[in-house]
Amino acid sequence: MNITIIGGGNLGTAMALGLQESQIKAKITVTRRSLERIQYLVDKGIAISAHNPGAIENADIIILALKPFQIAPVLQEIGTSTRGKIVLSLATGVTMAEMQALVADGTFLGRAMPNTAIEKGESMTCMAINPLFSAIQKDKLSKIFEALGEVIWIDEKLFDAATVLGACGIAYVMRFIRGMMQGGIQIGFDSQTALRIAAQTVKGAATILLEEDTHPEREIDKVTTPRGCTIAGLNEMEHQGFSSALIKGFRLLIRRLLRLRRTLPEL
């Protein structure tokens, strides 16, 4: 299987590295105009190219790891050569219907929203595809992204929400870990020890929720006792707007994404 990733930025290179480390047997090519920025990928066994049309010539799957405003120019460059190929966009706010006008008939279009943990095989990836896909093709895509983390198939109308919760959400989790780390330093730990405790605690909490299929409040109840320290800390955080701030952040970002789509040039 040949996979070409158009766009050698943070997400595109993270995905290439994740695929290279996975059990997926594929030839991976990453494209970028300035090859010196991705030259290090060659040492990892990943091909690089500055020529998109040439890079997709033998590709079975083309992944557009691009910013929204870059989608139209790239599809205009390669669109006549996409018939029979899977073209998967990672861009926010660009619909399959908009892309359809710029690709050859018989192109298998889809969208995916992973996050940067894809490099470590721990991404949460939301996906949607057009009706042309066969069950075998859908299964192929599932296997690729399951090798890079977890996969959820969603309705395309939920992609803005998937961006906020899964892709942007990793930054919010990082900020929470940083806050735990800073708190740990203030109460006596050195920075590296505080970071290790905070990061492993978050990893452990996530593992419980995923493996036990339980609810966060149920797990909170297990560690909060009457007049205890944990409930005192939780109550103070809520008084300071902890959960409310997160929810407001999600709502603000959704509104920004909607405004961004209205300002993007027509594809």
N, C-alpha and C positions, 0 to 999 in steps of 0.2 A: 504494500500500500504506500502511495506517495502522498504526503501532506505538505502543502505549501502554506506558510503563514505570511501573509502580506502585512508588514508593519513590525519592525524590530524594536519597538518601545518596551516599556516595563512589562506590560501584560503579554505581548507577543513572545518576548524572549523567555519569560517565566513559563509560558505554556510549552515552548519548544524544549526547554530544559526538563520540564516535568515529563513530557512524552519520552524524551531520550532516556530518562531514568526508570520509566515504567516498563511493563511487560509487553507493551504494544510494539509489534514488529512493523516498523515503517521507516521510509526514507523521509527525513524532515528537511525542508528548505525554508529559510527565513529571508525576507527581502527588506531592504532599506536603501534609501538613496545614498546615504553616507556609510559605506561598508566598514570604515574604520571603527565605527561605534559598535559593531557586532562581530568584529574579527575574532574575538575570543571564542565564539561559538564553534568555530572550525575545530578547535582543540577538543571540543566535546563531541565531535562526530556529526555536527549539524552543518549542512551546506548553506551558503549564503549567496545572495544575488542582489544586484541593483536593477534588474530588468524584470518587471512583473510579468509581461507576456511570455517571456522565455521560461520563467520559473514555474508557471502554471501549465505549461504545455503537456506534461505527462502526469499532472496531479490528478488524484482521485478526489481529494478533498482540498478546498481552498478556504482558508480561515482569514477573515478580514479583521485584523487586530488594529483597528484604525479609529481616529476621532470622527465624530459624525460628519464634519465638513469635508473629510477626505474620501468618504464613501463614493460620492458621485464621480469625481475625477478618476478614481481607480476603476470603477465599474465601466466607465466610458473607455478606459484603456484596455480592459480585458474582456468586456462583456460579450463580444462576439465569439469568444473561445470557451464559453462556459457550458455549452450544451452537453448534457449527460454527466456533468460534474456536480458535486455537492459544494455549494457556496454558503458558508456559515459566517454571519456577521456578529462581531462582539461589540458593535457600536451602540451607544445609547440613543434612543429616540428616532432611529431610522427603521421604518417598517418594511416588512417583506413586500408589501404592495408597492412601495416606493422603489425598492430595488428591482422589482420585476420588470419595470419599464426599461431598465438599462442592461439586462442580461439576455442571452439567447433563449429562445423557446426550448423547453426541455431541461432547464436548469433546476436543480433541486435546492431550493432556497431554505435557509433556516437561520435562527438567531440563537445565540448562547450568551449567558451572562455569568461568567465565572468570577472569581476574585484572585488576588495575587498569591494566595496559598496554593494555587495550582502548581507552582514550582516544586512544592513539597508533597504533592499528591493528596492535599487536604482541602481542595477547593469545594465550595458549594456552588454548583452550576445549575442555573435554570435554563430550560431549553424549549424551543417551539420550532415547528417545521411546517412547510406547505404540504398540500394534499398529494403531491406527486410522489412522495416518499413511499417506498414499499416497507413492509414490516422488517425485511432483512436489512435495508438501509438504516432504518431507525435503530435497529438493534446494534448495527455497526457503530453508529454515533454514540449510543449509550455506552458501549464497551470502551470506546476511546476516552470519554469523559469520566466514566467510573474508575478508570485507571488513574485519574487525576483527582479523585475525591468523590463526593456525593452528587447525584443527578436528580433533579426534579423536573418533570415535564409540566409546563404551565400554558395557559392561554396567552397569546401574544399581548393582549390588552394589559396584562399584569407585569410587563417588562420594566416599566418605570419603577414599580414597587419592588421588583427583584433587584434593580440597580441600587436602590436605597438600602434595602435590608441586607442583601448579600454582598454586593460589590463594595459599596461605600461603608457598609456595616463593619468591615474588617478594620477600618480606620477608627471607628468608634470603640471597638474592643481594644485596640492598641492604646487608645487614650485612657480607657478604664484601667488597663494594666499599668500604664505609666502613673496614673493616680495612686494605685495600690503601692507601687514601688516608692513613690514620693512619701506616702504615709509611712511605709516601712522604714525609710531612712530617718524620718522625724522621730520615730519611737525607738531607734537604736541600731538598726541593721546597716551594714555597708551597702552601697548601691547594687553590687552584683548579687549579693545574697538576697536582698529585697526583691530584685527583679526575678530571680529564679523561683522564689517562693510564690510571687504573684502569678507568674506565667504558668507554673505547674498547677496552681490552684484553679486557674481559669480552665486549663486543659482537663483537669479532673472533673470540674463541674459540668463541662460540656459532654464528657464521656458518660457520666451518669445519666444525663438527659437523653442522649442518643441511644445508649444501650438498654436502658430501663424503660424507655418510652413513657417517661413520667412527666409531671408538671413542675415547673420551678418552685411554686409555692409549697408543694408537698415536701420537696427537699429542704426548703427553708424551715419548715415546721420541725424537721428532724434536728436542727441545730439551734433553735431558739427555745429557751426555757424561761419560765416566769422570773421576772426581775433580773434576767441574765444580761451579759455584756452584748451578745449578738443582737438581740432585739433593740437594745438601747442605741446601738450604732445604726441599725436599719432605720429606726424611727427618726433619728437625727438627719440621716441622708434624705429621707422622704420630706421632712420639714424644710430642707434646703432645696427641694425640687428635683431630686435625682431622676425619678422615673418621668416626671413631667418634662424635664429638659430633653431627655432622649426622644420622647414622643414629638415634642415641638421641633426637634432637629429633623426627624423623619418627614414631618409635614412640610417644613420649610423647603427641604430638598425636592420633594415631589413638585411643589409649586415652581421652583426654579427650573426643573426639568421641563415642565410644560411651557414655561416662558421661553426656554432655550429652543424648543422645537418650533415655536412660532417665529423665531428670529433666524432660523437656519434657511439658507437658500433652497429653493425648490429643487428636488432631484430630477 
